[in-house]
Amino acid sequence: IINEYEQFIQKLENNYTQKADEYEKRIEVLISKTHEQLKTMEDEFEVRHGNQQLIISDQHKIIQAYKDEEHHAKIVYEKQCKMLSEQSIREKNEIKTVC
């Protein structure tokens, strides 16, 4: 009976060890898959982030171009206003001298 009991205990220990090994392998597979998924997500994030940075850079360039254009238009407008003002003054003076 003792021998049968020892065999039973040995069988239980072997089953336990086998199950523990199986669970450990399953856990390792799950960890590996999770790591792969995280790596894929990180890579996708890096690509999206890079693309977004390019878009932001392009938008900054467009904004700067609009600001430059606005500044140029303002200078042209001020020049034209000054020229028209000077022309108006000359014409007024001419009218005064004629009259």
Phi, psi and omega per residue, in radians:
I1 nan -0.692 3.131
I2 -1.096 -0.723 3.133
N3 -1.092 -0.743 3.104
E4 -1.121 -0.690 3.120
Y5 -1.115 -0.777 3.122
E6 -1.099 -0.686 3.101
Q7 -1.133 -0.702 3.118
F8 -1.107 -0.792 3.121
I9 -1.087 -0.758 3.130
Q10 -1.066 -0.747 3.129
K11 -1.102 -0.742 3.096
L12 -1.092 -0.747 3.127
E13 -1.113 -0.731 3.113
N14 -1.110 -0.768 3.101
N15 -1.063 -0.755 3.129
Y16 -1.068 -0.822 -3.139
T17 -1.075 -0.750 3.136
Q18 -1.100 -0.812 3.128
K19 -1.106 -0.733 3.133
A20 -1.074 -0.739 3.104
D21 -1.103 -0.743 3.123
E22 -1.081 -0.790 3.135
Y23 -1.120 -0.700 3.130
E24 -1.092 -0.742 3.108
K25 -1.119 -0.729 3.111
R26 -1.072 -0.764 3.139
I27 -1.099 -0.739 3.114
E28 -1.077 -0.720 3.112
V29 -1.112 -0.787 3.123
L30 -1.081 -0.749 3.120
I31 -1.101 -0.746 3.130
S32 -1.084 -0.798 3.123
K33 -1.109 -0.734 3.120
T34 -1.087 -0.747 3.116
H35 -1.080 -0.751 3.115
E36 -1.085 -0.747 3.127
Q37 -1.114 -0.733 3.112
L38 -1.109 -0.728 3.127
K39 -1.094 -0.749 3.107
T40 -1.077 -0.771 3.130
M41 -1.096 -0.736 3.118
E42 -1.091 -0.765 3.130
D43 -1.087 -0.776 3.119
E44 -1.094 -0.700 3.115
F45 -1.091 -0.769 3.139
E46 -1.050 -0.734 3.126
V47 -1.116 -0.837 3.140
R48 -1.073 -0.742 -3.133
H49 -1.084 -0.767 3.110
G50 -1.063 -0.768 3.121
N51 -1.105 -0.728 3.135
Q52 -1.129 -0.670 3.116
Q53 -1.125 -0.674 3.090
L54 -1.109 -0.747 3.121
I55 -1.085 -0.785 3.135
I56 -1.079 -0.755 3.120
S57 -1.071 -0.779 3.105
D58 -1.070 -0.724 -3.142
Q59 -1.138 -0.663 3.085
H60 -1.102 -0.699 3.109
K61 -1.119 -0.740 3.124
I62 -1.103 -0.782 3.125
I63 -1.054 -0.768 3.134
Q64 -1.107 -0.692 3.110
A65 -1.093 -0.731 3.102
Y66 -1.121 -0.702 3.113
K67 -1.121 -0.734 3.110
D68 -1.098 -0.755 3.123
E69 -1.103 -0.730 3.119
E70 -1.086 -0.759 3.137
H71 -1.092 -0.774 3.118
H72 -1.085 -0.776 3.133
A73 -1.079 -0.671 3.131
K74 -1.131 -0.736 3.124
I75 -1.107 -0.790 3.124
V76 -1.073 -0.764 3.131
Y77 -1.056 -0.809 -3.129
E78 -1.112 -0.693 3.096
K79 -1.081 -0.795 -3.133
Q80 -1.109 -0.730 3.108
C81 -1.071 -0.753 -3.140
K82 -1.117 -0.776 3.129
M83 -1.086 -0.783 3.138
L84 -1.135 -0.670 3.117
S85 -1.121 -0.786 3.118
E86 -1.116 -0.719 3.115
Q87 -1.095 -0.725 3.127
S88 -1.091 -0.749 3.136
I89 -1.112 -0.762 3.124
R90 -1.063 -0.781 -3.124
E91 -1.133 -0.675 3.096
K92 -1.103 -0.744 3.134
N93 -1.130 -0.682 3.109
E94 -1.110 -0.732 3.126
I95 -1.105 -0.712 -3.139
K96 -1.124 -0.695 -3.121
T97 -1.265 -0.528 3.124
V98 -1.269 -0.679 -3.082
C99 -1.415 nan nan
